[in-house]
């Protein structure tokens, strides 16, 4: 199966655990061997990425964490997933797709070999830069968000954070912007390679921040670049920031449909013909 994430809230799991899982695919059929390691960040003062040639200073106070780095480090660590000593988990990442309007408003930050200008952070770097220092799932979101705002990113990604009580899902939007939403405790989420957040409460993100977090200038940036496609004032990030290609309907959405059909067989008329088309494998 292509790269797919599932997020399960504590009231949706059998034993009350929060569950985050993701498989890592290979689009060209090559297998990338991984290792399981325990990392002590003590004494590390900076980190330099291989792909984007970016050096980021590291704070003190990081705790030991587990990770799944590449066995061959020619493209960097790619630590991918793990838990830290505070029982905070992080998975990086689910590759997402966007649209030209977003990239024009906030271009991706790629390494320029001609000038030597560093790029932003990406899947190679995120666990290394965030997980040792996160005190909770929410804190992990905020730390990664701050890094994205400062350094930018060269790709679109979705990142899961979990602790004993909460799961948060963060999606990068363009080069420097991001949104994140807490998974409701009584819900589960299936996430293929496309932006998945389809509703977002900006008032909460700018107010109490109970279930929504975002870049501090997101509302103004969306308005200035006319990115909100809704006509009712309710921001749908998938419509505003996501791709709208045929491949979404044949490559991405069917995976989410298949998993939901398996886990929630009575939730909808999965296998019926019209007029139950809203439950078909190619529907949004």
N, C-alpha and C positions, 0 to 999 in steps of 0.2 A: 504494500500500500504506500502511496506517496505520503510525504510528511504530514502528519495529522495529530492534533492535540485534543485531549478530553479533560475537562475540568468538572469535578464533582463536589458540590457543597456538602457541608457536614450533616445536614438533615436529609440529604438525598442518598447518602451512603449507608450501607447496612450497619456499620459499627460506629457511626458518628465521626468518622475521620474525614478530613479534607483530602481529596485525591487529585493529583495532577499527573498526567502521563502523556508522553509524546514519542512517536517513532521518528527516526532519522532516515530519510531515504537517500538514494543516489540516482539522479536523473540520467546519468550516462552508464549505469550498470556496474560501476566500480565500487568495491567495498572498501571503506575507510576504517581500518582497525582502531579501536578505542581502548583506553586503559581506565581502570578505576583507581583513584588515588585519594589520599588524605593530604591536604595542603595546610601548612602553617604559614600565614602571611607575616609573621613577626619579623621585623627588620627590613622589610621591603619598603622602599621609599618611592619607587616609580615603576611604571609599566610602559613598554614600547610594543606596539602592534607590528606584525609582519606585513600585513596587507596594506594598511594605510600609513605606515611609518609615523604614527602619532605617539608621542610620549605624554603620559598622564601621571601627575604626582599622586601618590597614594597616601591616605590619612593613616594615622596611628590608631591602634585599638581594634584592629581586625582580629577575628577569631578563626579557629581552625574550621575547615569545611571539606566536604567530599566533592569530587568532580570527575568528569568523564572526558579527559583530554584526548586529542589524537595521539596515536602511537608514533606517527611520522609528523614531526613538527615543522616541516618545510613551509606550511601556510599558517603557522602559529599554534597556540594552545588549543583553541576551540573547546573550552572546558564544558560547554553545553548544558550540564545539569548537575545539581547537587543539593545538599543540605549543610547548613552551618551549625556550630555548636549551640546556637540559640534556637534550633529547630525551625529555622526559616528555610524554605525550599525555593528553588528558582530553576526554570527551564528556559534555555535560549538556543534556538528560537524557531518560531514558525515563520517561514518566508511568506510575505504578503505581496499583494499587487496594488498598484495605485493608478492614477490617471494623469493625463498631460496637464490638466488645469492646476492640479496640486503641485506638480513638479515645476511648473512655470512660476508659481507663487512662492515656492520655497525649494530650490533645487537641492538635490543630493550633494553631499560633500565628499568628493572623490580625490584620491591622491593624484597629484600632477607630477609625473616623473620628469617632465621638462624643467620645471621650476623648483622641484623638490618640496612643493607645498604639501603638507600632510593632509590626509583625508580625515573623515570622522570615525566614529566607533561603529562596530558591526558585530555580527554573530561571533566572530573570533574572540572578542574582548569582553562581552557584557558580564558573564559570570565572574570573571577575574576581577573586574572593576567594582562589582556591586555586592556579590554574595557574602564576602568576608565581613562586610561592614553593616549589613542590614539587620536591624533589631526586630523587625516584623515584616509581614508581607507588604503592608502599606508603606513602611519606611523604605523597603526595597524599590517600590514604584517611584517614590520621591527622589531617591538617590539617582536612579537611572534617568529619570526625567531631567534632573539638573545637569547630568553629563550630556544628554542629548541637546539641551538648550545651549550649552557652552561649546561643545565640540562638533555637534551635528552627527549625521550618519550617512553612509554611502549606500544604504539599502533599506527596504521596508521590512519590518519585522514585527511579530507578535510575541510577547514574553509573559510567561506565567510566574506568579509569586504565590506562595502559600505559607501559612503557619497553622497552628492548631485550631484557630477559629475562622480564618478568612482566606479566600482566594481572590486575587486581583489579576486582571488581564490588561496588559498595556500594549497599545499599538502605536508604532511610529507613523507620523504623518508628514511627508516631505522630509526635508533635510534637518529641521530643527524642532519640529512640533510633535506633540504626542497627546494621546488621550488614554485614560485607564478607567475601568469600571469594575466594581466588586461583583463577584458572582453571588447571586442570592443563595442563602444557605440551603433552600429546598429545591434547587435547580441543578441541572448539569448542562454543560456546553460541549458541543462538538465543533471543532475548528479546523477546516481545511486551509489551503493556501490562498486565502482572500481575507480582506478586512471583515471582521465578524460582528463588531458592535453596530447594531442597527437602530439604537436610540440612545440619546445622551442628554442628560439634564444639566445644562450649563448653569442654571441658577444654583444647583447643589454644588457643582464644581467650583463656582465663585463664592459660595456661601459656606455652609456647614461641612462640605466635603465628606458627606456620609458615605456615599457609594460611587462618587464620580470625582476624578482628578484630571487635570490637564495642564498644558502649558499656560503660563500666566497671561499671555496675550492671544490665546486661541480665538476668543470671541471677536476681537478686533481684526485679527488676521483673516478669519473667515468672511467677515463683513466687507473688508476692504478689497478682497479678491473675488467676491461674489461666488463663494464655493457652496453655500447652502442651497440645495436644489428643492427643498420642501416649500410648499405654499401655505403651510399651516403654522409656521413658527417653531416646529418641533424638529430639531437637528437629527438627521439620520446620517451618521458618519459613513456607513457603508455606501450610501448614494453619493455623499459629498466627496469622500476621499478615496473610495475604492475604484477598482477597474470595472468596466462594463463590457467585457469581451465574451465572445461565444465560448471560449475555453472555460470560463467560469461555470457555464451550464453543463458542460460535459466532463470537466476535470475536477472541479472543486465541489460544487453543490451536491453531486451524487454521493460523495463520501459522507458528508454530514447526514444526508437522507438515509443512507444504508445503516449507519450506526444508530441513529434515532429509531429507525424501523425495528432494529434488533432489541434495543434497550427499552423502548416504549411502544410495544406492538399495538396497544389499544388506544394510543393517543390520536390516531388519525386514520383515514381510509387509504393507507399506503399503496395498496395494489389495485385500487379501483380505477376505472376509466373516468372520463368526463361525466358529471361536472366536478369531480373531486380533483381537478388539475392543480390546485394549490398545494397538494401533498405529493406531487410528482417529483422524481429525482432531479429534474432540471429546473425546478422553480427556486426562486429566492426565498 
